[in-house]
Amino acid sequence: MIFAEQMAGHYRRTDRVFRWLLLLQWVAAIGIALVMSPLAWQGKVATVHHHVLVALFGGALINSLPFVLVAVAPGRVVTRHVVAIAQMLWSALIIHLTGGRIESHFHIFGSLAFIAFYTDWRLLVTASAMVVLDHAVRGSIWPESIYGAINPEWWRFFEHGVWVAFEDAVLIFGCFRSLAEKRQIAEQQEALRALNANIETEVERKTKQLGESLGRLRDVIATTNAQPWEIDLETNLFTFVEDTETAFVDDFVVGASAAKLMELVHPDDRQKINDAMGQSAMQTNAPPVTVDYRMLADAKRPLRYVRSSIALRRSSNGKIVLRGLSMDVTEAHKLEMELQQAQKLEAVGRLAAGVAHEINTPVQFISDNLHFLRDANTEILRLIALYRQSCHEAQSGVDPRVLGDNMRRAEQEADLDFLTSHLGRAIDGSLEGIKRVSTITRSMKEFAHPDQREMTSVNINRALESTLAIAVNEYKYVADVQTDFGDIPQVICFAGELNQVFLNLLVNAAHAIESVVAKTENRGVIRVSSRRKGSDVIIAIGDTGGGIPVEVRDKIFDPFFTTKEVGRGTGQGLAIARSVVVDKHGGEIRFESEVGVGTTFYLRLPIEGVDAARQRKVA
Amino acid sequence: MGRNWVVWTVVGWLGLVGVTVLEIWRYSVTAAPPTQAPSKWPDGAAFAPSGRAQLVMFVHPKCACTVASLRELAKLQGARGRVDAVVWFMVPDAESTDFARGTNWAIASKIPRTEVRLDPGAAEAKRFGASGSGSVLFYDAQGMLAFNGGITPSRGHEGDSPGRRDLLALLDGKEPPSGSTPLYGCSLSETTP
């Protein structure tokens, strides 16, 4: 296709060149005639020589059809064949006008070479046919004008033909070579054009894809108010900041100093960010590291909670950069806190009935015992009064045997033996009841720590005991508890939140056992243990429930995931447990489970607190 | 229909070209009126015969076609000149001798053994009966006319011609095949076509 287009253009251009060439020859012919034979004479009378008229009008005739065809049909086959014929006619005319000079015959061979410019070998055939025709016709009627001899030898025709054929052969060979090269170039251009078209199509498609991806990203960013950014590690300046409508910090622009913006972060969280950056900088193309921190309040905004994902990457120009996505999660954080509180309240609410029952039981028998003691006290006081009266009567001379019988009857009426045997028990029971109530209320008090903003040093074993105490109603009907508390130091932590975690795990264990032993006489076992391992404390809470099915094991820590029926769980317990243990305490929570056997959860808590744990990790 | 128009147009054009070629050919081979030369060296000629063969050519100084005749004469004479030759350049009445100077004069002047003379009023041309430019007369040593005519194949064309062959034969001491040949050249007088 390109080859055909190119050849069509080539023919058109060559036609136009020949138009000028034919015109030039016309002018030259007139000039030759005017120079060599301008006038014909009769004595001293001169007239325009025939040659001048032939050059003028004959030349015009020769050029007439080629000029018309080049104007109206450039590039057509007939046009260039007519041009070829015209060119050879010019050879004949110029030879005639110059009186048959040998030098003028070079015009024939030159004309053939000019015609070869078309690279159409057929034109050479046409031109040569003109030469042959001229030789044949004029050679027969006017041989002197062709051969310069009156009776030329018969082979003179072939001699002339051979020279023409020789040049034709060379020119035709040249035409084929030239065409082959043009065709090859055209094919290469065709391939290049196709490749370019493919590339353009691919670029267009990729650009469109990129535009769509970018559009989606921008929409996501606009929807989520997330702000992507990039820091050049050499200059510590922001080299990219997505321009969003709601920036959660001023001066968050390209060229801003990362160190300057760090000053806007809560002092307690700056090390966290540095640690996260350090962690992500350990390996290019490692998964992003997520860090939560607070931005200080300013004139426009209150304290904000921000979550950033940070990753070390190599930019397109080979530089190592830190790329991240930051989101204002203040609302989410608030909701999370409310959710935790709600979950705590839910737990408390759920346990309230149990706790109330636990308190009510001892209170009930304390009340019963006090009633008994009151009644016993009344009888005993009555008997004491009777003894006093008997003493007086004995001193007054009343028969002691009568007094003794009266006392014995009174004692039998009061059932003194029963009273004396049960008084102690009633007092002990009451004291025990009070102790139980005291334990429960103390456990409740210890459990329901107000939300702490600071970590404190906590006796984990006591915390476990307290939690076991308040959750007793959840498990006492279905399981027995076995504890194995090791000699562990106090742990720097958020006590209230950890208690919540212990409670969630214990309640889950109780529910797991209940699902196995329900409607049977069997009971399960809940094992709670603690031990020290290096700089950590390991707490294990295990049950003999049904175990966790394999297919859900990677989902149990997902928020809102639960296998319990509606009303028995919200799916927040383990999600909060992971958040508290891992995110807030820098610890670890994992489990071992076997279907049909049971599950044990292991919590690892750094003894010195989350900051020490993170420093160890970075080191 | 369009294709037919093109074909007929090309054919018509070639036809017109052919007609033009025929016209050119006709003009080229249309001879001037033959010279009515005296069979014997005429009396009163500008010079008497020398007792040797003598070639006389009559030329219009400005006739373009006569260039070919003069070049043919030069070929005949060769490097040293083979025959005594004189070329008469006619000068019309009331024209100066400058009329005779030009290309033809320059060519003729260089031909070996050839004298170039002026012929005012074409008197010598009339004496010898020459009417066309390029007319050649060959008189033998006895003063008898052996050849009369032109020595070019057509107007203004050099090359082999019956005239050339006749003269070559005469110069070789043989009989000329033709004796009289067509002449292609301008008229020496206004009255002769």
Interface residues (C-beta under 8 A of the other chain):
Chain A: M36 S37 P38 L39 A40 W41 Q42 G43 K44 V45 A46 H49 H50 H51 V54 F57 G58 L61 I62 S64 L65 V78 V82 I85 L89 A92 H96 G99 G100 R138 I141 W142 E144 S145 G148 A149 I150
Chain B: V6 T9 V10 W13 L14 L16 V17 T20 V21 I24 W25 Y27 S28 V29 H60 K62 C63 A64 C65 V67 A68 M90 P92 D93 E95 F99 A122 S133 P153 S154 G156 H157 E158 G159 D160 S161 P162 R165 C186 S187 L188 S189 E190 T191 T192 P193
